[in-house]
Amino acid sequence: MTDHTHLAAEYALGLLEGEDLMRARGLVASDPDFAEAVARWETQLSPLLDEVPAATPRADLWPQIEAALEQGAGPAAAANVVPLQQQVTRWKWATGVTSAAAALALAFLAFPPGTSAPLPVAAQPELAAVVPIGDTALSIDLIYQPGERRMYVTAAGLEADGVHDHELWLVPPEGAAQSLGVVEPGTVKAVDLPENLAVQIGDGSQLVLTREPLGGAGPGTEAGPVVANGEFSTI
C-alpha cells in the first residue's frame, strides 16, 4: 500500500489529526487521484457502519471512573498514555465508540483501579474553516484547536506569483480585523496564537483573505482588497 493510499484510507476512516489531516484535505482539493482514492475507500467502508449497533453508556459509568482515579497511583501509569491514545484513535471508528466514550475509555485504561490522576478536563471542540479561492477548486483550509491555541493552515495546491502575498484576518463582531498571518502557498503550517487573539475565535467567527504586497500588510497600514472569505464552525 503506497503512502497516499494509506493516507486516503485513514482520511476516509476519520483517523487523521493535525498536520496529517490538513495535508489530506489539501490533497483532496488539489489531487484528483487522491480524491478518487478517498471516494473508493468511503464507498468500500461505509457498509460497515450499518453493522455498528447504537450504544448508550451506563449512568453509573462516570462515577465509577472518578472513584478509580481517586484511589492511589503507580508511577508507571503515565507511560501507558501515548500508546493507549494511538489505540483509542483507531478503536473509535472500528467499534463505533463516540469521542466522549473514547476519552473515558482512555482514562480508565491509563489509570486502572489502584492508581490516580487529575480528573479529565472537558475537551473544547475543534473549529474548522474553508476559505475558497475564487471560482477554482482550491481553498485555504484551517483547523483550530482551542485547548492548544494552535491553528493549522493548509494552502496545498496554491502557488506564489512572486508579486503579491495573501494574508488571513480574523474579523471580530466589534473592532478592527486582526491578522492571522501571511499564507504560505503549497504548505501545511501550524501556528500558535497568542491568548488575546485566541479567545476571539469561536463558532461563527468570520475570516477574510486579502491581497497584499510581498511580506503582508505593514504595521500601521490598511489591509489590501478582500479576495475571499469564510467562517469557523464547530467540528
C-alpha positions as CSV (number, residue, x, y, z in Angstrom):
1,M,0.0,0.0,0.0
2,T,1.5,3.3,-1.1
3,D,1.8,6.3,1.3
4,H,-1.0,8.1,-0.5
5,T,-3.3,5.1,-0.5
6,H,-2.7,4.6,3.3
7,L,-3.3,8.3,3.9
8,A,-6.5,8.2,1.8
9,A,-7.8,5.2,3.9
10,E,-7.1,6.9,7.2
11,Y,-8.8,10.1,5.9
12,A,-11.9,8.1,4.9
13,L,-11.9,6.4,8.3
14,G,-11.6,9.7,10.2
15,L,-8.4,8.8,11.9
16,L,-6.3,11.8,10.9
17,E,-5.5,14.8,13.1
18,G,-3.4,17.9,13.0
19,E,-1.0,18.3,10.1
20,D,-1.8,14.9,8.6
21,L,-5.5,15.9,8.4
22,M,-4.7,19.3,6.8
23,R,-2.3,17.6,4.3
24,A,-5.1,15.1,3.3
25,R,-7.6,17.9,2.9
26,G,-5.2,19.8,0.7
27,L,-4.7,16.7,-1.5
28,V,-8.4,16.1,-1.8
29,A,-8.7,19.7,-3.2
30,S,-5.7,19.6,-5.5
31,D,-5.0,15.9,-6.5
32,P,-7.8,14.2,-8.4
33,D,-6.2,10.7,-8.0
34,F,-6.1,11.2,-4.2
35,A,-9.7,12.4,-4.1
36,E,-10.7,9.4,-6.1
37,A,-8.9,7.1,-3.7
38,V,-10.7,8.6,-0.8
39,A,-14.1,8.2,-2.5
40,R,-13.2,4.5,-3.2
41,W,-12.4,3.9,0.4
42,E,-15.6,5.6,1.6
43,T,-17.7,3.5,-0.8
44,Q,-16.0,0.3,0.4
45,L,-16.1,1.1,4.1
46,S,-19.5,2.8,4.5
47,P,-21.5,-0.5,4.6
48,L,-19.5,-1.5,7.8
49,L,-21.1,1.4,9.7
50,D,-24.5,-0.2,9.2
51,E,-23.2,-3.1,11.3
52,V,-22.3,-0.9,14.3
53,P,-25.1,-1.0,16.9
54,A,-26.1,2.1,18.8
55,A,-25.0,2.1,22.5
56,T,-25.5,4.3,25.4
57,P,-23.0,4.3,28.4
58,R,-24.5,3.2,31.7
59,A,-25.5,6.1,34.1
60,D,-23.1,4.8,36.7
61,L,-20.0,4.7,34.4
62,W,-18.6,8.2,35.1
63,P,-18.9,7.8,39.0
64,Q,-17.0,4.6,38.7
65,I,-14.3,6.2,36.7
66,E,-14.0,9.1,39.1
67,A,-13.7,6.6,42.0
68,A,-11.0,4.7,40.2
69,L,-9.0,7.9,39.5
70,E,-9.0,8.8,43.2
71,Q,-7.5,5.6,44.5
72,G,-3.7,6.0,44.8
73,A,-1.2,5.9,41.9
74,G,1.6,3.9,40.4
75,P,4.5,5.8,38.7
76,A,4.3,3.7,35.6
77,A,0.7,4.7,34.8
78,A,1.6,7.7,32.7
79,A,3.9,5.6,30.5
80,N,0.8,3.9,29.1
81,V,-0.9,7.1,27.9
82,V,0.7,7.6,24.5
83,P,0.3,4.0,23.1
84,L,-3.3,4.0,24.5
85,Q,-4.1,7.3,22.8
86,Q,-2.9,5.7,19.5
87,Q,-5.1,2.6,20.0
88,V,-8.2,4.6,21.1
89,T,-7.9,6.7,17.9
90,R,-8.3,3.6,15.8
91,W,-10.8,1.9,18.1
92,K,-13.2,4.9,17.8
93,W,-14.0,4.1,14.2
94,A,-13.7,0.4,14.3
95,T,-16.0,-0.1,17.2
96,G,-18.4,2.8,16.7
97,V,-17.4,4.4,20.0
98,T,-18.1,8.2,20.3
99,S,-15.3,10.7,21.0
100,A,-16.6,11.2,24.6
101,A,-16.7,7.5,25.3
102,A,-13.3,7.0,23.8
103,A,-11.9,9.7,26.1
104,L,-13.5,7.9,29.1
105,A,-12.0,4.6,27.9
106,L,-8.6,6.1,27.7
107,A,-8.8,7.5,31.2
108,F,-10.0,4.1,32.6
109,L,-7.2,2.1,30.7
110,A,-4.4,4.5,31.5
111,F,-5.3,4.7,35.2
112,P,-6.8,1.4,36.3
113,P,-8.1,0.7,39.9
114,G,-5.3,1.4,42.4
115,T,-3.9,4.4,40.5
116,S,-4.8,8.1,40.5
117,A,-4.6,11.1,38.2
118,P,-6.1,14.5,37.8
119,L,-9.7,14.4,36.7
120,P,-10.1,14.8,32.9
121,V,-10.7,18.3,31.7
122,A,-13.6,18.6,29.2
123,A,-12.1,19.0,25.7
124,Q,-13.0,22.1,23.8
125,P,-14.4,21.2,20.4
126,E,-12.2,21.9,17.4
127,L,-13.2,24.5,14.8
128,A,-12.7,24.3,11.0
129,A,-13.0,26.9,8.2
130,V,-12.7,26.8,4.5
131,V,-11.8,29.9,2.5
132,P,-12.4,29.2,-1.2
133,I,-10.2,30.7,-3.8
134,G,-12.4,32.4,-6.4
135,D,-14.1,30.0,-8.8
136,T,-11.4,27.4,-8.6
137,A,-11.4,24.1,-6.7
138,L,-8.7,25.4,-4.4
139,S,-9.1,26.6,-0.9
140,I,-7.3,27.5,2.2
141,D,-8.4,25.1,5.0
142,L,-8.0,25.8,8.7
143,I,-8.4,23.8,11.8
144,Y,-8.2,25.5,15.2
145,Q,-7.6,23.6,18.5
146,P,-8.8,25.9,21.3
147,G,-7.2,23.9,24.1
148,E,-3.7,24.2,22.5
149,R,-4.4,27.7,20.9
150,R,-3.0,26.1,17.8
151,M,-4.2,26.7,14.2
152,Y,-3.3,24.5,11.2
153,V,-3.4,26.3,7.9
154,T,-3.1,24.4,4.7
155,A,-2.5,26.1,1.3
156,A,-1.7,22.9,-0.6
157,G,-2.1,23.4,-4.4
158,L,-1.6,27.2,-4.2
159,E,1.4,28.7,-6.0
160,A,3.2,32.0,-5.2
161,D,3.0,34.6,-8.0
162,G,6.2,36.4,-6.9
163,V,4.3,39.7,-6.8
164,H,1.7,39.5,-4.1
165,D,1.2,37.7,-0.8
166,H,-2.2,36.8,0.8
167,E,-3.0,37.5,4.4
168,L,-5.6,35.9,6.6
169,W,-7.6,38.2,9.0
170,L,-10.0,37.4,11.9
171,V,-12.9,39.8,11.8
172,P,-14.4,40.2,15.3
173,P,-18.0,41.3,15.9
174,E,-16.6,44.7,17.1
175,G,-13.3,46.4,16.4
176,A,-10.7,46.1,13.8
177,A,-9.7,43.0,11.9
178,Q,-6.8,41.1,13.4
179,S,-4.1,39.5,11.2
180,L,-3.6,35.7,11.5
181,G,-0.6,35.9,9.3
182,V,0.6,35.6,5.7
183,V,-0.4,32.4,3.9
184,E,2.5,30.4,2.6
185,P,1.4,28.7,-0.7
186,G,1.9,25.0,-1.0
187,T,2.4,24.4,2.7
188,V,0.7,23.0,5.8
189,K,1.6,25.2,8.7
190,A,0.9,25.1,12.4
191,V,0.6,28.5,14.1
192,D,0.4,29.0,17.9
193,L,-1.9,32.0,18.6
194,P,-1.4,34.5,21.4
195,E,-4.1,34.3,24.1
196,N,-5.6,37.7,23.3
197,L,-6.3,36.6,19.7
198,A,-7.2,33.0,20.5
199,V,-10.1,34.0,22.9
200,Q,-11.8,35.8,20.0
201,I,-12.1,32.7,17.9
202,G,-15.4,30.7,18.2
203,D,-18.2,29.1,16.2
204,G,-19.2,31.6,13.5
205,S,-16.1,33.7,13.7
206,Q,-15.5,35.5,10.4
207,L,-12.4,35.3,8.2
208,V,-11.2,37.3,5.2
209,L,-8.3,36.9,2.9
210,T,-6.7,40.0,1.4
211,R,-4.2,40.6,-1.3
212,E,-1.1,42.4,0.0
213,P,2.4,43.4,-1.1
214,L,5.1,40.8,-0.6
215,G,5.5,40.3,3.2
216,G,1.9,41.2,4.0
217,A,0.4,44.4,5.3
218,G,2.9,46.5,7.1
219,P,2.4,47.8,10.6
220,G,0.0,50.8,10.7
221,T,-1.1,50.3,7.1
222,E,-4.6,49.4,5.9
223,A,-5.3,45.9,4.7
224,G,-5.5,45.3,1.0
225,P,-8.5,44.3,-1.0
226,V,-10.6,41.3,0.2
227,V,-10.4,38.4,-2.3
228,A,-12.1,35.6,-0.3
229,N,-13.9,35.0,3.0
230,G,-15.0,32.2,5.2
231,E,-16.0,31.4,8.8
232,F,-15.1,29.0,11.6
233,S,-17.6,26.3,12.6
234,T,-17.5,23.6,15.3
235,I,-16.4,20.2,14.0
